[in-house]
Amino acid sequence: MVERAGSPEGDALTTKCGRHIAVGRIELSAPAPIGRVTLRVGPDGSGRGEAWLSLTPAEATDLARALLAQGDVLAFGAVRRRGAR
């Protein structure tokens, strides 16, 4: 089980192994509006291995589908079809 901690900018959770994962977004109003979904994975218990990603909306959606599919396999032994929600 994970602990969930919401934030005004997005969502966050702490995994069983102690890594903090924060999901948010960046919106820039350059000549054309630009939006990115951000993902920050905090360090492990020993303070190593931090990562930050900036994803396009399409990349974030693809990542979400991949995570759901893997979770379904482990939880239910089923593979979620691409595009199915």
Secondary structure as UniProt FT lines:
FT   STRAND          3..4
FT   TURN            8..9
FT   STRAND          10..14
FT   TURN            16..17
FT   STRAND          20..29
FT   STRAND          33..41
FT   TURN            45..46
FT   STRAND          51..55
FT   HELIX           57..76
FT   TURN            82..83
//
